[in-house]
Amino acid sequence: MIEKIKALEVVARSLDPEPASRALLWQQTQDYVEDFLQDLTQSRAYRKADCPQLSELEISEEGKLMSEVLDIMKTEIDHAGINATSGGHLGYIPGGALWVSALGDLLAAVSNRYAGIYYASPGAVLLENQLLRWLCQLVGYPTTAHGNLSSGGSIASLIALTTAREVHQIRSHNVRKSVIYFTAQMHHCLNKSIQIVGLGECICRLIPVNQNFEMDPDLLRKQLDQDVSEGLSPFLIIATAGTTDTGALDPIDEIAEISKEYGTWYHVDAAYGGFFLLVESMKERLKGISKADSIVMDPHKGLFLPFGTGVVLIKDGQALVKAHAHEANYMIDAYGFDEISPADCGPELTKHFRGLRMWFPLHLHGSQAFRACLEEKIFLCRYFHGKIQQLGFEVGPPPALSVTLFRYPSPDRDAFNKALLEAIHHDGRYFMSSTLIGGEIWIRCAVLNFRTHLNEIEGALQMITDCLTSVQLSSNGNG
Ligand SMILES: *Cc1c(COP(=O)(O)O)cnc(C)c1O
């Protein structure tokens, strides 16, 4: 048996490279990263491409060379589709990926601290709880509030709605009389959450929006009155601080007052807009957020972190724990500590130590850099909104945050703007996405990548001018 164990050990040890081969892998990875980052200013923000080699690549018994793997990574992964790290990414809600976050991720993977339970890694849990404290202060929550760093806004929303369901004791006997209020601009991850947490049988009321795509508080109140008079129970109001489609801000403060009056749970989806609280001039417009019972924010949007970081904050921290904590026999050693463990605040037990990717950039860069970067995005979007009109485009409402809608007022408007968007995608220097408003196509310019500066906005305007000319030429040719 000893012989067998020793033979297996020889092969098993290849999983733990010696310093010399570690140095080689390290160097190759570093070279790749430097090439990637230095190439960003020239590389396209979007490239339509298939991945033929990737589908052919099989996992072999002996393993491959790093160079072979990195090669596929470069051609088939990092140069196909949307480049989320590019300052030219102006579609959807752009992501980011701060460089020092990557260092935090690397360290989290190397040391592999168990961030789910205080007993397993007090430092990791304390670090995450301190980040949550900072976030609670940012939104104006009391010290009794708590939250969870999740993988994204969708899972964060799931945690918020689970807590709302438990606090309001929505059960089979009352679910069909419980009413949820939101607008058609609400993010679809909340429709998903409603289903997943067992609220699918609630009555859902779509509250109309005004011309700026903001929830109409008077119509909300009217609907609530009608529901109460019919013997239904208003349960949950969901407002959005920065809608994904148009960047609109619902009247958060006014809705907070209504929610209080009718005794509902008040959830604010600030996945996109929440971090604009860092910008002094936005504080007044967002201030009602402190009155929400639960808030979702996405650091992988507004704090420019790599994908995989969302946040839920619950004003009543104990309610969050009560809705999620469960005990297990094999976990008895972990009980009896004062510090709240992340595992008691959401569906995950074992989880990525994602706090580090947020902790490093906040400590290394300081909050001033984030403040400036976010305020810059607001001004860049306003600048775009003005300039695109000078090029003859119609626009949506003045940007409340950093999204502008635009389209060209051509006779066959939808077909023309569709062709224009295709030309933009074919060009690919800057990436933009589209949406349907009242069934009609609008192109969106969303400014949130930390590498988007004036140079990129000027470049995007130039690209649109070029694409407009080519679409006009070809449509004249066809006509
Ligand atoms: C992005 C977004 C979400 C969903 O968050 P994910 O991180 O993609 O899961 C929810 N709400 C709004 C307003 C968003 O912009």
The ligand as an SDF file (V2000), in Angstrom:
LIG
                    3D

 15 15  0  0  0  0  0  0  0  0999 V2000
  -27.8760   45.1150  -13.3570 C   0  0  0  0  0  0  0  0  0  0  0  0
  -29.1220   45.3570  -12.6500 C   0  0  0  0  0  0  0  0  0  0  0  0
  -29.7400   44.3590  -11.8950 C   0  0  0  0  0  0  0  0  0  0  0  0
  -29.2580   42.9310  -11.8930 C   0  0  0  0  0  0  0  0  0  0  0  0
  -28.0410   42.7990  -11.2950 O   0  0  0  0  0  0  0  0  0  0  0  0
  -26.9990   41.6400  -11.7070 P   0  0  0  0  0  0  0  0  0  0  0  0
  -25.7790   42.0740  -10.9840 O   0  0  0  0  0  0  0  0  0  0  0  0
  -26.8680   41.6970  -13.2040 O   0  0  0  0  0  0  0  0  0  0  0  0
  -27.5320   40.3580  -11.2460 O   0  0  0  0  0  0  0  0  0  0  0  0
  -30.8550   44.6980  -11.1620 C   0  0  0  0  0  0  0  0  0  0  0  0
  -31.3620   45.9410  -11.2000 N   0  0  0  0  0  0  0  0  0  0  0  0
  -30.8150   46.9260  -11.9320 C   0  0  0  0  0  0  0  0  0  0  0  0
  -31.4370   48.2900  -11.9180 C   0  0  0  0  0  0  0  0  0  0  0  0
  -29.6800   46.6690  -12.6850 C   0  0  0  0  0  0  0  0  0  0  0  0
  -29.1440   47.6460  -13.4330 O   0  0  0  0  0  0  0  0  0  0  0  0
  1  2  1  0
  2  3  1  0
  2 14  2  0
  3  4  1  0
  3 10  2  0
  4  5  1  0
  5  6  1  0
  6  7  2  0
  6  8  1  0
  6  9  1  0
 10 11  1  0
 11 12  2  0
 12 13  1  0
 12 14  1  0
 14 15  1  0
M  END
$$$$
